[in-house]
Amino acid sequence: MLLASVTVDRAFVVGPVRRRTFGSFVEHLGRCVYTGLHDPGHPTADADGFRGDVVDLVRELGVSTVRYPGGNFVSGYRWEDGIGPRAQRPARLDLAWHSTEPNTVGVDEFVRWARKAGVEPMMAVNLGTRGIQEALDLLEYCNIRGGTAWSDRRRANGAEEPHDIRMWCLGNELDGPWQTGHKTAHEYGRLAAETARAMRQIQPDLELVACGSSGSGMPTFGEWERVVLTETYDVVDLVSAHAYYCEEDGDLASFLASAVDMDHFIDAVVATADAVRAARKATRRIHVSFDEWNVWYAGRAESRPPTGDDWPVAPTLLEDRYNVADAVVAGSLLISLLRHTDRVHAASLAQLVNVIAPIMTEPGGRSWRQTTFHPFALTARHAAGEVLLTAIDAPVHDTTRFGPVPAVDAVATYEPSTGDLVLFAVNRSVSRPVALTLHPRGFPRLRVVEALTLSNPDHTWSATPDDATSVLPHPNPSATADDDTVRVDLPPVSWTMLRLRLP
């Protein structure tokens, strides 16, 4: 058994736990919207056609914000197609995913769904094929009370009160050659800056997100952020970051260390933003919206869109079935996001239903939780108050992709109002358990409230509609606490939540 320790001190605070860290993402892609959120023939469907079983699962998952309607989809989207009487809405080709978009669900339906699910909508505007005027029209439609052409159109469509959407993404991944309306950094930076300025003429207090590069492996990464933020620094609040991870060529050790890459990614974006701040002699800081992150096996057949003359509605796309190792990595990525809570002010797990998602559905039938559902739900439920600085002392092992990495990663949160100290930890070792000792300074006489571990001797186990409960986070009886030390054993390839409480 490997030995490791984590030290936390009540006085060393990274920043607050931000509820927007636990956001998600809904795109008109595959079956995310149609037969995922919206399935009028389902036994649990409400008057708007939304599945009640999915709404219940979204609430259980603890999602705070949902980014909509994309994603790659938004760069060719005409939002006006999705409002008004459904019988009059046009069907359009979606170039992003080689599909047909029926526009049955649009902005009004999405906002109604968000209210049902108890989540904050986060809207993206199309800066691929469209621009400033279309963004202003959508903002007017959503947020102006009445007395104008677009706000009165919303009221006529049944939404008397404004949607009051506060967070807006200025396009999506526009450095990507796959993106409809792909742009250079200078082209996008100018368009985003002018769009932001115009939107603020309507509502100065909006929270606006500029597109960062679509991935840290892109040749544009770094310089894209510098150029875009040089143009937009005074008119945006956040810059986006996107990252997906998967097990490549059976290299489980590297996959389990994916959060090392996320840490480096966040640090690089923050450093670039702060360099622009210094050059501009600015006082305010630009923070990070990590509004796409997940495990995604993009090379698998299920991620290949239709081709040729086949333009189906809601095809089966990106429906990865996640195993235990995938869930451990998803939990570790949440640890990274919380560790950077001083600069990561929002994040979105991509996506929410069916498409690389924690929630799966059958059309007209069952819904179930994937393995990745559980670390997200437990972290969203129990991470509260403040994120504490963690000092980790753990054995190091070599990985092919990321070099030497510690066997253990962890983050701790403390909620003063309840006295709860919560440790989230992963054992990245492929084969060896870890005896972990927690040294909590400034927390006398802690007691163990709950210890849950997600692991399985077969890390490839995946949930199915017939068996979604054989492998769940289970009580970890090894957790003990005395006056100044807490101990818990971590199985190999595992994620653990340890809840402790002051007297």
Stockholm file with secondary structure:
# STOCKHOLM 1.0

chainA/1-503         MLLASVTVDRAFVVGPVRRRTFGSFVEHLGRCVYTGLHDPGHPTADADGFRGDVVDLVRELGVSTVRYPGGNFVSGYRWEDGIGPRAQRPARLDLAWHSTEPNTVGVDEFVRWARKAGVEPMMAVNLGTRGIQEALDLLEYCNIRGGTAWSDRRRANGAEEPHDIRMWCLGNELDGPWQTGHKTAHEYGRLAAETARAMRQIQPDLELVACGSSGSGMPTFGEWERVVLTETYDVVDLVSAHAYYCEEDGDLASFLASAVDMDHFIDAVVATADAVRAARKATRRIHVSFDEWNVWYAGRAESRPPTGDDWPVAPTLLEDRYNVADAVVAGSLLISLLRHTDRVHAASLAQLVNVIAPIMTEPGGRSWRQTTFHPFALTARHAAGEVLLTAIDAPVHDTTRFGPVPAVDAVATYEPSTGDLVLFAVNRSVSRPVALTLHPRGFPRLRVVEALTLSNPDHTWSATPDDATSVLPHPNPSATADDDTVRVDLPPVSWTMLRLRLP
#=GR chainA/1-503 SS CEEEEEEEEEEEEEEECCGGGGEEECCSSTTSTBTTTBCTTSTTBCTTSBBHHHHHHHHHHTCCEEEESCSGGGGGCCGGGGSSCGGGCCCEEETTTTEEECCSSCHHHHHHHHHHHTCEEEEEECCSSCCHHHHHHHHHHHHCCSSSHHHHHHHHTTCCSCCCCCEEEECSCTTSTTSTTCCCHHHHHHHHHHHHHHHHHHCTTCEEEECCCSCTTSTTTTHHHHHHHHHHTTTCSEEEEEEEECCCTTCHHHHHTHHHHHHHHHHHHHHHHHHHHHHHTCCSCCEEEEEEEEECCTTSGGGCCCCTTCCCSSCCCSCCCCBHHHHHHHHHHHHHHHHTTTTEEEEEEECSBSSSCSEEECTTSCEEECTTHHHHHHHHHHCCSEEEEEEEECCEEEETTTEEEESEEEEEEEETTTTEEEEEEEECCSSCCEEEEEEEETCTTCEEEEEEEECCSSTTCBCCSSCSSSSCCEECTTCEECSSCEEEEECSSEEEEEEEECC
#=GC SS_cons         CEEEEEEEEEEEEEEECCGGGGEEECCSSTTSTBTTTBCTTSTTBCTTSBBHHHHHHHHHHTCCEEEESCSGGGGGCCGGGGSSCGGGCCCEEETTTTEEECCSSCHHHHHHHHHHHTCEEEEEECCSSCCHHHHHHHHHHHHCCSSSHHHHHHHHTTCCSCCCCCEEEECSCTTSTTSTTCCCHHHHHHHHHHHHHHHHHHCTTCEEEECCCSCTTSTTTTHHHHHHHHHHTTTCSEEEEEEEECCCTTCHHHHHTHHHHHHHHHHHHHHHHHHHHHHHTCCSCCEEEEEEEEECCTTSGGGCCCCTTCCCSSCCCSCCCCBHHHHHHHHHHHHHHHHTTTTEEEEEEECSBSSSCSEEECTTSCEEECTTHHHHHHHHHHCCSEEEEEEEECCEEEETTTEEEESEEEEEEEETTTTEEEEEEEECCSSCCEEEEEEEETCTTCEEEEEEEECCSSTTCBCCSSCSSSSCCEECTTCEECSSCEEEEECSSEEEEEEEECC
//
